[in-house]
Amino acid sequence: MKALTQLTLLSALITPLPCVASASMLESAPSQLKTYLDKFLAISCDKSAMSCIAVGYGKDPITSDRLVYTTQDAGATWSDPITLAAVPSDKFFSINPAEMSCDAYRQRCVIVSAAMLNGIPNPIAYNTQDGGLSWSEPVVLPLPKKMNKKQQFDYPGSIFNRVSCDDGGLNCLIVGTLAGDNEYTPLMYITHDAGQKWEPITSFKQLSTSPKSIIHGTGLTGVSCDNSGQSCFAVGQAITRNSFWRSRYSSKPIVYVSKDGGTHWKDPLVLPTEITDNTASTLTDIACSRNGKNCTALGYTVDYQSKQIQHFSFSTKNAGATWDNKTSILSGSNGSAYLHTMHCDGTATSCTAIGLYKLSMSSNVYKPLIYRTTDLAKNWFKDSELSFQPFSQLMDIFCSDANDSCIAVGTQLHFNQGSMLIQSQNAVGSNLPLALQPVIGNETDHGK
């Protein structure tokens, strides 16, 4: 059997800077995008993008503390961090994945992260009801009963979660992927009480047609719900057979739509991308307007022979009933550039996508990458107004409803007396979401 193109998560080596983000770390531009590069993994704000909460990690590279910071002035100043409680018996890693979402006034918020328990990555969730002054104990979310727990998991890069809450912060939806060496397992959970209790959801159809003897399954990589929390979209990829006559498998970009907050889902829609013997496609994120009518999905297609990556977007103006033709964002990146997440204004007309690019294919030197659209993803342009130091990366972004302010947070390697302090990958692992990077599968023969 020919090689399978397997989509997995980009690993990155990052080391925290010695202090919390300050004015010296702020880079601004006339475009009203502010960036804070320190040790931040995710951010969520009120609808004005002035009052924000960010989650990150600590100074000590051998601890796995999850730290929460707040700002009332769009990041000009940040509070001292609050340390979130750890899960008992969690196998510590210096940097665990984290995502978050808040209500329209930044009072109720949910953070979703992960913990290694009994050799298996588990999603965990925290919540605050008082604007981040205090946080709950971690809730370990149950894994699907039918998943294969005997697989190998390259934690923390093997688990990926995202979350979206309504304007009141009571109704929230978590989607994600647990990626083993043989199976992608989709994860989905809902809450109606601001994250105090979570219910797993399994009522969605999977499209994977790959046999269980090789890599198979479905992955969910992005979620967006409207201001009521009832109209929700989830995106990702399904590992499927390209042709009945061929033994090659790849992935196709899929969209799920729910009209009751995630309890029930329509059959997934496969967005049209070129399917050949050498290509595979995925969606990495989705962002919708406050009323859920306008949405833009972000994704890419990879040709694993030439290693060319084509980034694209699809948009809908009628809540997913129909989708516009594919729009190219970034073409022919040769595996050196990745866009992994995005956020839009209240109408979803103006959106900003962030990622990273390597300065050369022969080195691992990278910088942030920013693309924007102001016409509901009909056209995208590269933002070249900001300058960044090497070995910095943007992890998450939040934009105001009025499109007058966006805040992006991320990480930057620390240089000490001319020597770059890089931890080993076993100590640091992967941070999510960074990017979805294609990895070429091994040659495997089946059915001989």
Buried (B, 14 or more C-beta within 10 A) or exposed (E): BBBBBBBBBBBBBBBBBEEBBBEEBBBEBEEBBBBBBBBBBBBBBBBBBBBBBBBBBBBEBEEBBBBBBBBBEBBBEBBEBBEBEBBEEBEEBBBBBBBBBBBBBBBBBBBBBBBBBEEBBBBBBBBBBEBBEEBBEBBBBEBBEEBBBEBEBBBBBBBBBBBBBBBBBBBBBBBBBBBBEBBBBBBBBBBBEBBEEBEBBEEBEBBBBBEEEBBBBBBBBBBBBBBBBBBBBBBBBBBBBBEEEEBBBBBBBBBBBBBEBBBEBEEBBBBEBEBEEBBBBBBBBBBBBBBBBBBBBBBBBBBBEEBBBBBBBBBBBEBBEEBBEBBEBBEEBEBBBBBBBBBBBBBBBBBBBBBBBBEEEEEEEBBBBBBBBBEBBEEBEEBEEBEBEEBBBBBBBBBBBEBEBBBBBBBBBBBEEEEEEBBEEEBBBBBBBBBBBBEEBEEEEEEE
